[in-house]
Amino acid sequence: MKKAGLIVKSNQVIEAGYELSTSEQRLILSAIEQIPKGIPVSSNEIYQINAKDFVRLFGVHEKTAYRDLKEAAGKLYERSIVIRTKEKTTRIRWLQMLEVKNPYFEDVIRDSEWQSVLIMFSEAVTPLLSDLKSEFTKYLASDLKGLSSSYAIRFYELIKQYESIGSREVAIVDLR
């Protein structure tokens, strides 16, 4: 059963190193929210995100949502995630495909004409977002309403990860 706005990520992703703008985070989270919970998902699944998803999930104003979607789509394909374990460090791309559905060329398009963005997570990232049985963190996208900084979103996830334990120590160097 799908719970509206539920975000579920492997703890490896929560603790991974990556730099995403707030808009890029919202685009990723809007797609993660669409992933069916409790069943394996192929890396060939395509997720469609539009500005109304930003409004619904994060309480963003509609005009801001169009601008944010446009900004996120412009940079997200190039972004990667760094996962460190005791044995190795792995750098992988978030996405294997990003398609923008708009009626005109990007240089003449108005924000409100952005219809949607289609994304497909990379093969390496998909298992970290789908059919998670252990070592994962979940929260509602609505918990992020009012957070306007990518750092605040990351910090929230790090704290949420240890909610059941009640405390967490993080070295300053690890936060950076």
Residue pairs with C-beta under 8 A, 6 or more apart in sequence:
1 37
2 36
2 37
3 37
3 140
4 33
5 33
5 56
5 57
5 140
5 141
5 142
6 33
6 37
6 138
6 139
6 140
6 141
7 29
7 32
7 33
7 138
7 139
7 140
7 141
8 32
8 35
8 37
8 129
8 132
8 136
8 137
8 138
9 32
9 128
9 129
9 132
9 136
9 137
9 138
9 157
10 127
10 128
10 129
10 132
10 135
10 136
11 135
11 136
11 137
11 161
12 83
12 128
12 135
13 81
13 83
13 125
13 128
13 129
14 137
14 157
14 158
14 161
15 158
15 161
16 81
16 82
16 83
16 84
17 81
17 82
17 83
17 84
18 79
18 80
18 81
18 82
18 94
19 79
19 150
20 28
20 76
20 79
20 150
21 71
21 72
21 75
21 150
22 68
22 147
22 148
22 149
22 150
22 153
23 68
23 69
23 71
23 72
24 71
24 72
24 75
24 76
24 79
24 150
25 150
25 153
25 154
26 54
26 57
26 58
26 60
26 68
26 72
27 49
27 69
27 72
27 73
27 76
27 117
27 119
28 76
28 94
29 57
29 58
29 141
29 144
30 47
30 49
30 53
30 54
30 57
30 141
31 47
31 49
31 119
31 121
32 129
33 53
33 57
33 141
34 47
35 41
35 45
35 47
35 129
35 130
36 130
38 131
39 130
39 131
40 130
40 131
41 126
41 129
41 130
41 131
42 126
43 96
43 120
43 121
43 122
43 123
43 125
43 126
44 120
45 120
45 121
45 126
46 97
46 118
46 119
46 120
47 118
47 119
47 120
47 121
48 116
48 117
48 118
49 69
49 116
49 117
49 118
49 119
50 69
50 114
50 115
50 116
50 117
51 62
51 65
51 66
51 68
51 69
51 114
52 62
52 65
54 60
54 64
54 65
54 68
54 69
55 61
55 62
55 65
57 141
57 142
57 144
58 141
58 144
58 145
59 142
59 145
59 146
60 68
63 111
63 112
66 111
66 112
66 114
67 111
69 114
69 117
70 109
70 111
70 114
72 117
73 98
73 100
73 114
73 117
74 106
76 94
76 95
76 98
76 119
77 93
77 95
77 98
79 93
79 94
79 95
80 91
80 92
80 93
80 94
81 91
81 92
81 93
81 94
81 125
82 89
82 90
82 91
83 89
83 90
83 92
84 90
90 124
92 122
92 124
92 125
93 122
93 124
93 125
94 121
94 122
94 125
95 119
95 120
95 121
95 122
95 125
96 120
96 121
96 122
96 123
97 118
97 119
97 120
98 117
98 118
98 119
98 120
99 117
99 118
99 119
100 106
100 114
100 116
100 117
100 118
101 115
101 116
101 117
101 118
102 109
102 113
102 114
102 115
103 109
103 113
103 115
104 113
121 129
137 157
137 160
137 161
139 156
139 157
139 160
143 156
143 160
144 153
144 156
147 153
147 156
158 168
158 170
159 168
161 168
162 168
